[in-house]
Amino acid sequence: MFLIPFYSRHQNGLIIKKEQGSKFAKEICNDFNPLHDVENKRFCVPGDLLFALTLKEYGISEKMGFSFCEMLPAEMPVRIKNDVDHNLEIVDRYGKKYLGVDVGGSVNNHVASIKSLILSYVRFSGENFPNILVPLMANNGVMINPSRPLVIYESMSLKMKENLFEKVSTEVDDVFLEITGKRAKVAISFTLSSERQIIGAGAKNLVIASLRPYDQGLCNILVNEYLKKRDAYILRERS
């Protein structure tokens, strides 16, 4: 499957190196969050890669709720555990949980459906900044700290109406931001479609830390640096 380059098998589980996680973020998700840069001392494995690996291993349930409990560092051996209630967890050797998944309903193990849903959703998710978050921050008069941007992937959920599908597209439905002090919660609802028919819906929840008053000039610099970094990477990979 297309995910093979982005993780390695380790005993009865898996392990993700910095290079693998960073490559997935940048080349599959178009996500250039500094937390996924190989040289970043605070590097963490992309949450969307954990989402993708869960679907690869266990398929798509009618209802799925993903809770990102801790940031997973690179090269930490983990396994996907299926408990007695058929819920899933990604845990390390000490039992520390990095991802919890509540599942319900029938399961779709159709390889083409799984691949299409993964590719469509993680691309949508990876491009939340700047496409969705920047206009949202501007409308609410706040922004992330440009010297230390921190956007945390907290949770996401899916509700599927159809079992078999291909060529999935993910589109934003609504966006909401709630500010508490210097932190904000962002809720992004979305729809999943295939062949012009809605096949499901979901929501993604983020936490933005270290908020400051919105500054158009600083935000422009932040976005331009982000896009410059993205374009330089793409050019380097193509050359």
TABELDA-V882256 format. One record per residue. N is the residue number from 1. RES is the residue in three letters. PSI is psi as a letter, one per 40 degrees, with the letter a starting at -180 (NA if undefined). OMEGA is omega as a letter, one per 40 degrees, with the letter a starting at -180 (none if undefined). Layout:
BEGIN
n:N res:RES psi:PSI omega:OMEGA
n:N res:RES psi:PSI omega:OMEGA
END
This chain:
BEGIN
n:1 res:MET psi:i omega:a
n:2 res:PHE psi:e omega:a
n:3 res:LEU psi:e omega:a
n:4 res:ILE psi:d omega:a
n:5 res:PRO psi:e omega:a
n:6 res:PHE psi:e omega:i
n:7 res:TYR psi:i omega:i
n:8 res:SER psi:i omega:i
n:9 res:ARG psi:i omega:i
n:10 res:HIS psi:h omega:a
n:11 res:GLN psi:b omega:i
n:12 res:ASN psi:e omega:a
n:13 res:GLY psi:a omega:a
n:14 res:LEU psi:i omega:i
n:15 res:ILE psi:i omega:a
n:16 res:ILE psi:h omega:i
n:17 res:LYS psi:i omega:i
n:18 res:LYS psi:d omega:a
n:19 res:GLU psi:d omega:a
n:20 res:GLN psi:d omega:i
n:21 res:GLY psi:d omega:a
n:22 res:SER psi:d omega:a
n:23 res:LYS psi:d omega:i
n:24 res:PHE psi:d omega:a
n:25 res:ALA psi:d omega:a
n:26 res:LYS psi:d omega:a
n:27 res:GLU psi:d omega:i
n:28 res:ILE psi:d omega:a
n:29 res:CYS psi:e omega:a
n:30 res:ASN psi:f omega:a
n:31 res:ASP psi:h omega:a
n:32 res:PHE psi:f omega:i
n:33 res:ASN psi:h omega:a
n:34 res:PRO psi:d omega:i
n:35 res:LEU psi:e omega:a
n:36 res:HIS psi:e omega:i
n:37 res:ASP psi:h omega:a
n:38 res:VAL psi:d omega:a
n:39 res:GLU psi:e omega:a
n:40 res:ASN psi:h omega:a
n:41 res:LYS psi:d omega:i
n:42 res:ARG psi:f omega:a
n:43 res:PHE psi:h omega:i
n:44 res:CYS psi:i omega:i
n:45 res:VAL psi:h omega:i
n:46 res:PRO psi:h omega:i
n:47 res:GLY psi:d omega:a
n:48 res:ASP psi:d omega:i
n:49 res:LEU psi:d omega:i
n:50 res:LEU psi:d omega:i
n:51 res:PHE psi:d omega:a
n:52 res:ALA psi:d omega:a
n:53 res:LEU psi:d omega:i
n:54 res:THR psi:d omega:i
n:55 res:LEU psi:d omega:i
n:56 res:LYS psi:d omega:a
n:57 res:GLU psi:d omega:a
n:58 res:TYR psi:e omega:i
n:59 res:GLY psi:a omega:a
n:60 res:ILE psi:h omega:i
n:61 res:SER psi:i omega:i
n:62 res:GLU psi:d omega:i
n:63 res:LYS psi:h omega:i
n:64 res:MET psi:h omega:i
n:65 res:GLY psi:h omega:a
n:66 res:PHE psi:h omega:i
n:67 res:SER psi:h omega:a
n:68 res:PHE psi:h omega:a
n:69 res:CYS psi:d omega:a
n:70 res:GLU psi:i omega:i
n:71 res:MET psi:h omega:a
n:72 res:LEU psi:h omega:i
n:73 res:PRO psi:i omega:i
n:74 res:ALA psi:i omega:i
n:75 res:GLU psi:f omega:i
n:76 res:MET psi:h omega:i
n:77 res:PRO psi:h omega:i
n:78 res:VAL psi:i omega:i
n:79 res:ARG psi:i omega:i
n:80 res:ILE psi:h omega:a
n:81 res:LYS psi:h omega:i
n:82 res:ASN psi:h omega:a
n:83 res:ASP psi:a omega:a
n:84 res:VAL psi:d omega:i
n:85 res:ASP psi:e omega:i
n:86 res:HIS psi:e omega:i
n:87 res:ASN psi:i omega:a
n:88 res:LEU psi:i omega:i
n:89 res:GLU psi:i omega:i
n:90 res:ILE psi:h omega:a
n:91 res:VAL psi:i omega:i
n:92 res:ASP psi:a omega:a
n:93 res:ARG psi:e omega:a
n:94 res:TYR psi:e omega:i
n:95 res:GLY psi:e omega:i
n:96 res:LYS psi:h omega:a
n:97 res:LYS psi:h omega:i
n:98 res:TYR psi:d omega:i
n:99 res:LEU psi:h omega:i
n:100 res:GLY psi:h omega:a
n:101 res:VAL psi:h omega:i
n:102 res:ASP psi:h omega:a
n:103 res:VAL psi:i omega:i
n:104 res:GLY psi:i omega:i
n:105 res:GLY psi:a omega:a
n:106 res:SER psi:i omega:a
n:107 res:VAL psi:h omega:i
n:108 res:ASN psi:h omega:i
n:109 res:ASN psi:e omega:i
n:110 res:HIS psi:h omega:a
n:111 res:VAL psi:d omega:a
n:112 res:ALA psi:d omega:i
n:113 res:SER psi:d omega:a
n:114 res:ILE psi:d omega:a
n:115 res:LYS psi:d omega:a
n:116 res:SER psi:d omega:i
n:117 res:LEU psi:d omega:i
n:118 res:ILE psi:d omega:a
n:119 res:LEU psi:d omega:a
n:120 res:SER psi:d omega:a
n:121 res:TYR psi:d omega:a
n:122 res:VAL psi:d omega:i
n:123 res:ARG psi:d omega:i
n:124 res:PHE psi:d omega:a
n:125 res:SER psi:d omega:a
n:126 res:GLY psi:d omega:a
n:127 res:GLU psi:e omega:i
n:128 res:ASN psi:d omega:i
n:129 res:PHE psi:h omega:e
n:130 res:PRO psi:e omega:a
n:131 res:ASN psi:d omega:a
n:132 res:ILE psi:d omega:a
n:133 res:LEU psi:d omega:a
n:134 res:VAL psi:d omega:i
n:135 res:PRO psi:d omega:i
n:136 res:LEU psi:d omega:i
n:137 res:MET psi:d omega:i
n:138 res:ALA psi:d omega:a
n:139 res:ASN psi:d omega:a
n:140 res:ASN psi:e omega:i
n:141 res:GLY psi:f omega:i
n:142 res:VAL psi:i omega:i
n:143 res:MET psi:i omega:i
n:144 res:ILE psi:i omega:i
n:145 res:ASN psi:h omega:a
n:146 res:PRO psi:d omega:a
n:147 res:SER psi:e omega:i
n:148 res:ARG psi:g omega:a
n:149 res:PRO psi:h omega:a
n:150 res:LEU psi:h omega:i
n:151 res:VAL psi:h omega:a
n:152 res:ILE psi:h omega:i
n:153 res:TYR psi:h omega:a
n:154 res:GLU psi:d omega:a
n:155 res:SER psi:i omega:i
n:156 res:MET psi:i omega:a
n:157 res:SER psi:i omega:i
n:158 res:LEU psi:i omega:i
n:159 res:LYS psi:h omega:a
n:160 res:MET psi:h omega:i
n:161 res:LYS psi:d omega:a
n:162 res:GLU psi:i omega:a
n:163 res:ASN psi:d omega:a
n:164 res:LEU psi:h omega:a
n:165 res:PHE psi:i omega:i
n:166 res:GLU psi:i omega:i
n:167 res:LYS psi:f omega:a
n:168 res:VAL psi:i omega:i
n:169 res:SER psi:i omega:a
n:170 res:THR psi:h omega:a
n:171 res:GLU psi:h omega:i
n:172 res:VAL psi:h omega:i
n:173 res:ASP psi:d omega:i
n:174 res:ASP psi:i omega:a
n:175 res:VAL psi:h omega:a
n:176 res:PHE psi:h omega:i
n:177 res:LEU psi:h omega:i
n:178 res:GLU psi:h omega:a
n:179 res:ILE psi:h omega:i
n:180 res:THR psi:h omega:a
n:181 res:GLY psi:b omega:i
n:182 res:LYS psi:e omega:i
n:183 res:ARG psi:i omega:i
n:184 res:ALA psi:i omega:i
n:185 res:LYS psi:h omega:i
n:186 res:VAL psi:h omega:i
n:187 res:ALA psi:h omega:i
n:188 res:ILE psi:h omega:i
n:189 res:SER psi:i omega:a
n:190 res:PHE psi:i omega:i
n:191 res:THR psi:i omega:i
n:192 res:LEU psi:h omega:a
n:193 res:SER psi:i omega:i
n:194 res:SER psi:h omega:a
n:195 res:GLU psi:f omega:i
n:196 res:ARG psi:e omega:i
n:197 res:GLN psi:h omega:i
n:198 res:ILE psi:h omega:a
n:199 res:ILE psi:e omega:a
n:200 res:GLY psi:i omega:i
n:201 res:ALA psi:i omega:a
n:202 res:GLY psi:a omega:i
n:203 res:ALA psi:i omega:i
n:204 res:LYS psi:h omega:a
n:205 res:ASN psi:h omega:a
n:206 res:LEU psi:i omega:i
n:207 res:VAL psi:h omega:i
n:208 res:ILE psi:h omega:a
n:209 res:ALA psi:i omega:i
n:210 res:SER psi:f omega:i
n:211 res:LEU psi:i omega:i
n:212 res:ARG psi:i omega:i
n:213 res:PRO psi:i omega:a
n:214 res:TYR psi:h omega:i
n:215 res:ASP psi:h omega:a
n:216 res:GLN psi:d omega:a
n:217 res:GLY psi:d omega:i
n:218 res:LEU psi:d omega:i
n:219 res:CYS psi:d omega:i
n:220 res:ASN psi:d omega:i
n:221 res:ILE psi:d omega:a
n:222 res:LEU psi:d omega:a
n:223 res:VAL psi:d omega:a
n:224 res:ASN psi:d omega:i
n:225 res:GLU psi:d omega:i
n:226 res:TYR psi:d omega:a
n:227 res:LEU psi:d omega:i
n:228 res:LYS psi:d omega:i
n:229 res:LYS psi:d omega:i
n:230 res:ARG psi:d omega:a
n:231 res:ASP psi:d omega:i
n:232 res:ALA psi:d omega:i
n:233 res:TYR psi:d omega:a
n:234 res:ILE psi:d omega:i
n:235 res:LEU psi:d omega:a
n:236 res:ARG psi:d omega:a
n:237 res:GLU psi:d omega:a
n:238 res:ARG psi:e omega:a
n:239 res:SER psi:NA omega:none
END
